[in-house]
Amino acid sequence: MSVRRRAVVTGAASGIGAATMLELAVRGYDVVAVDIDLAGAEATVRRASAIGGRHLAVQADVAEESALVAAFAAAHAFLGGLDALATCAGIAESTPFMDVAVNTFRRVYDVNVIGTFLAMREAARFMQPGSRICTVASVAGLRGGGLMGTAAYASSKGAVLALTKNAARSLADQGISVNAVAPGATLTPMIAEAWKNEAIRSLVESLSAQHRTAAPEEIARTIAFLLSPDASIMTGATLVADGGMLMY
Ligand SMILES: NC(=O)c1ccc[n+]([C@@H]2O[C@H](COP(=O)([O-])OP(=O)(O)OC[C@H]3O[C@@H](n4cnc5c(N)ncnc54)[C@H](O)[C@@H]3O)[C@@H](O)[C@H]2O)c1
């Protein structure tokens, strides 16, 4: 009997996180979904369970330290260990530069940056050598926004990239590898409303070589690769998954 791997996916109620949980279930992982949206996380758990394996939904705001500490303790108790973490929980923000309120800016940082940090810190407590982490940044963090995400969002994703490299350095002695995926536009609830405007959609799509929007499953497969032993030489790297927008 093959040994099942064990993962936590934050933001698994929707979009890229949900697709990642399902992809990991296909690849033989047991997964704990951590999300502020419990009903959504439970729905993803039901879909993952139909694929196979044992899965659990845990409600937590990734920006709330005590809630996230408790969520990882519950995940560890359920899984009996932890081999992989994908930090997909995040929020978008598109207020124009001159109008963005400090409280809005802080909430974006709390969720996207502090939430990513807390998830990595708590996961690392339970990880053995050979474990792997994948964070979710954005092309906005590499190009300074300019599409949907503006000041708060773009700078939060730049912070995720630096945080990923710092975690890769800090956790290397524990044998934990940490990489980031930087998606371009991906058709999830995060951008679905904006994508109803054909002018916005075609403008963004025209900036990429493939002239299209990614499906969340395509980003999920990139994350699953970074969490797999196939990516064993990679740590501190950013894998740009954007249909050829940046060409880094
Ligand atoms: N969709 C895109 O075009 C795109 C592009 C680049 C990067 N990203 C990034 O991918 C990640 C996933 O986004 P998505 O497109 O799947 O969006 P989504 O809105 O479909 O999913 C985000 C998930 O995160 C959860 N979440 C939000 N705040 C939370 C919190 N405080 N605590 C716990 N869970 C919380 C939501 O409930 C939701 O389930 C985000 O970090 C986003 O910035 C998305």
The ligand as an ORCA input file, in Angstrom:
! r2SCAN-3c Opt
* xyz 0 1
  N      -7.666     34.944     -9.907
  C      -6.592     35.570    -10.371
  O      -6.578     36.147    -11.494
  C      -5.309     35.565     -9.552
  C      -4.123     35.982    -10.181
  C      -2.942     35.999     -9.433
  C      -2.965     35.615     -8.108
  N      -4.126     35.225     -7.523
  C      -4.078     34.842     -6.115
  O      -4.527     33.515     -5.967
  C      -5.027     33.337     -4.637
  C      -6.375     32.647     -4.741
  O      -7.274     33.557     -5.368
  P      -8.543     33.088     -6.215
  O      -8.449     33.744     -7.526
  O      -8.685     31.632     -6.118
  O      -9.676     33.870     -5.393
  P     -11.015     33.375     -4.702
  O     -11.640     34.618     -4.194
  O     -11.787     32.501     -5.624
  O     -10.505     32.473     -3.488
  C      -9.885     33.025     -2.365
  C     -10.197     32.147     -1.168
  O      -9.514     32.688     -0.031
  C     -10.421     32.703      1.052
  N     -10.049     33.767      1.981
  C     -10.080     35.101      1.753
  N      -9.705     35.754      2.852
  C      -9.443     34.826      3.800
  C      -9.016     34.893      5.138
  N      -8.797     36.065      5.752
  N      -8.830     33.747      5.816
  C      -9.063     32.546      5.225
  N      -9.473     32.428      3.949
  C      -9.662     33.555      3.254
  C     -11.784     32.955      0.429
  O     -12.850     32.604      1.297
  C     -11.688     32.106     -0.822
  O     -12.096     30.790     -0.549
  C      -5.081     34.735     -4.014
  O      -3.953     34.917     -3.186
  C      -4.990     35.653     -5.213
  O      -4.437     36.898     -4.867
  C      -5.314     35.182     -8.212
*
